[in-house]
Amino acid sequence: MGTKASRQKMIQKIIEKEEIGTQFDLAERLKQHGFNVTQATVSRDIKEIGLIKIPVEGNFSKYSMPVNISVGNIAERMRRMFIDNAVSVEKAENLIVIKTLPGTAQGLAACLDQCGWQEIVGCIAGDDTILIIARDRQVVQDVIRRFDALMD
């Protein structure tokens, strides 16, 4: 088994050449290249590399490298991703849950992380759900207003 750095370079090579849509598929391809990995390891690598999921034809999404973007473009990218992919936004105490179209939560969460909103402590994303942890209950409504503004 190679080092973490060599494994992550291989992940980048794999997703550049193939349409890989799941962590399982990526783990299988890594195993074919001699990396004995678990799904948890692949999940950590995806987060560390900053991979995003992008839609492709046939209602399918694949992993992709994020584009190097400026701060101004991050806001525009997030606005576009929010409009295209967010289904609902709900609050609970200091938590916000965003439901998205399948396969798009991680990309939108990555945009949120890159925006650096001070009201947000962090995001956790699954396939179609993002959990946002706000600093406290008082800022939740401000964050939701910012999401509403993205839709205008």
QUIRAJO-V284906 format. One record per pair of residues at least 24 apart in sequence whose ideal C-beta (glycine too) atoms are under 7 Angstrom apart, sorted by sequence separation. I is the first residue (numbers start at 0). J is the second residue. If there is no record, write none. Layout:
BEGIN
i->I j->J
i->I j->J
END
This chain:
BEGIN
i->102 j->126
i->104 j->128
i->118 j->142
i->9 j->34
i->101 j->126
i->104 j->129
i->80 j->106
i->81 j->107
i->101 j->127
i->116 j->142
i->80 j->107
i->100 j->127
i->6 j->34
i->99 j->127
i->98 j->127
i->6 j->36
i->80 j->110
i->98 j->128
i->99 j->129
i->96 j->128
i->97 j->129
i->1 j->34
i->77 j->110
i->0 j->34
i->10 j->44
i->76 j->110
i->77 j->111
i->96 j->130
i->97 j->131
i->0 j->35
i->14 j->50
i->94 j->130
i->95 j->131
i->7 j->44
i->11 j->48
i->18 j->55
i->25 j->62
i->73 j->110
i->77 j->114
i->94 j->131
i->6 j->44
i->10 j->48
i->94 j->132
i->95 j->133
i->20 j->59
i->93 j->132
i->7 j->47
i->20 j->60
i->73 j->113
i->74 j->114
i->93 j->133
i->7 j->48
i->20 j->61
i->73 j->114
i->19 j->61
i->60 j->102
i->93 j->135
i->18 j->61
i->19 j->62
i->60 j->103
i->93 j->136
i->65 j->109
i->92 j->136
i->95 j->139
i->93 j->139
i->95 j->142
i->14 j->62
i->95 j->143
i->14 j->63
i->90 j->139
i->52 j->102
i->52 j->103
i->11 j->64
i->52 j->105
i->53 j->106
i->90 j->143
i->51 j->105
i->52 j->106
i->51 j->106
i->88 j->143
i->51 j->109
i->88 j->146
i->49 j->109
i->81 j->146
i->82 j->149
i->81 j->149
i->82 j->150
i->81 j->150
i->78 j->149
i->77 j->149
END
